[in-house]
Amino acid sequence: MSMKVLVTGSEGYIGAVLAPFLLEQGFDVTGLDTGFYRDGWLYTPRHTTLPRCLCKDIRDVTPADLEGFEAVVHLAELSNDPLAQRDPAVTFRINHQGTVHLARQCRAAGVPRFVYTSSCSVYGLGTGDLKDETSAPNPQTAYAECKVLVERDVGAMASPQFTPTFLRNATAYGPSPRMRFDLVLNNLAGLAWTAREIRMTSDGTPWRPLVHVEDIARAIAATLRAPREAVQGQVMNVGDSQANYQIRDIAEIVSRAFPGCTVSFGRPDPDTRSYRVSFEKIRRILPEFRCAHDAASGAEELARLFRRIDLSPETFAFRAFTRLKQLDYLSRTRQIDGECRWADPHREAA
């Protein structure tokens, strides 16, 4: 019998790829999402919708919502550094406290597995050494701080009945119907296609590890299939040790996938985030997991997609494909309130 899995954030950038992938792998998948990014739909894949999806905020989930599930994969948070810095206090209430609340409801409902998508951004400011799971976190933003706190607090809930696992994803890239153009490789590819120019405002020296969105899905599936004792309380970086790049290298790789695109660089970046990461642990614990993509193949894949859908500058710049733009829009138009909850339209009309 297939494992019953709830995917939170199922209508987001990763979720729109993960949920169909898990279905194809034989999992019985239900989604949960607030719907903040439904305005954005870049292309139509083979599988467009889940058979079941709950429209709900993770802060409001109860044990009754979780009955019968054998695993929860938790993606639904405010999803990047600029968005989290928009209001750090709200970020902590959603990303940290909301996630801890969800984990407690899972434990109360008897859900045995909880897979949390953390981030390599917890390493923040690194030195020349590769960071691994034993390295001390050095978060530089509210987003990364929340990841560290969730790992600590949900990790403390582990028991013979409850198995949390923490997957620290590298910076994602690659096509998704719910596209994000605020991720570095995706953004540079969009610029290369629409402007035929990548004009960097920084010198591009910071380091970032990258991982394709489909490889994140593969890592999650492998975690769900692994024996519980193998992943109990484990923190694992998700990516490939060969996929640590300087931003300037990513720009050059992308430019080669888009003939005629020029690249220029600016001054040193005041952004202090720079880190290189080791991904050897996940290869040991989940021997079936291997990344199937690299930056070059990912950039070429995006070039083929943009050509097929005839990506326009207007679509590339559309607010729903940039998390901060979309949340600012929903806030400015009073569709969500200061706590990132859907506003009551009847109250507004009154």
C-alpha positions, 0 to 999 in steps of 0.5 A: 500500500502506498505511503500517504503523504501531505505536502505543505506548500504544494503550490509553491516553486518546489511543491509544484514539482515535488507533488507530481514527482511523488505521485509518479513514484507511487506515493499517495499525495495530498497538498496543503497551501494558502494560495499566495502564488496562484497568480503565477503559472509559467507553463503547463506540465503533464500533471497540473493538479493534485487530486486533493489539496487543502487551502489552509495556513500552517498556523491553523492546522489541527490534528484532525487535518493530519489524521491518516497521514504517514508523513508530512513534507513541510515546504510552506514558509516565507521562502527567501531572505529578502522576503523574510527581512520584509518583517522579521517578526512575522517571519519568526511567527510563521517560519519558526513558531508556525513550523513548530506548531505544525510538528506538534500537531503531527506528533499529536495526530500520530504522523510518524515522519516529518520531513523539513526543508531547511537550507544551506543558508544556515551556514551564512558567512563561511571561510575557505573550508567546505561546510558540513552538517557538523559546522556551526551555523552562522545565519545572516538573515531572519530566514536562516535564523528560523531554519536553525531554530526549527532544526533545534526545536523540532529535532527535540521532539524526536521519539520512537513514534516521531521521526523528524528529518532536516534537509538543508537544500542548496540554492534551488534552480530549474523550471517549475510551473510556479516559477521563481525568478528571484533565485540566482540561476533562474534570474540570470537565465531570465535576464539572458533570454529577455535582455541578452545581457547579464549586468551584475551590480556586484563582482560575483565573488560570493560562493553558493551551492546549487541544486536542481528543483527535481533533485530536491524532489529526489532527495525527499522521495529517498528520505521517505523511502528510507528506514526511519532509524536511518533518518531519525533526527538527521540533518543532511545537506542536499546537493552535490559537492561539485556544484559549489559555484561563485556567482560570477561562474554561474553568470558565465555558465548561463551566458553560454546557454544563451548565445549572444548574451554578454556578461559584465560585473560591478563592485564587491557586494556588501552581501556577506553571505558566501559559503561552500558546502559538502554533500557527502553525508546524504550520499552515505545515509541515502545511497540511492540519492544522486543529483541528476543535474548541474548548472550547465544542464539546468541553464540549457533546460531553461533556455529550451523552456523559454524558447518553447513558451516564448518568455516575454520581458513582461512575464519574466518581470511578473510579480507572482514569479518574485516572492517579495513582489507578490507579497507586497502586492497582496499587502498593498491591495489589502488582500492579506493583513500584517500577519500574512493572513488572507483579509476578510473582504466583507470586513473591508467592504464594511 
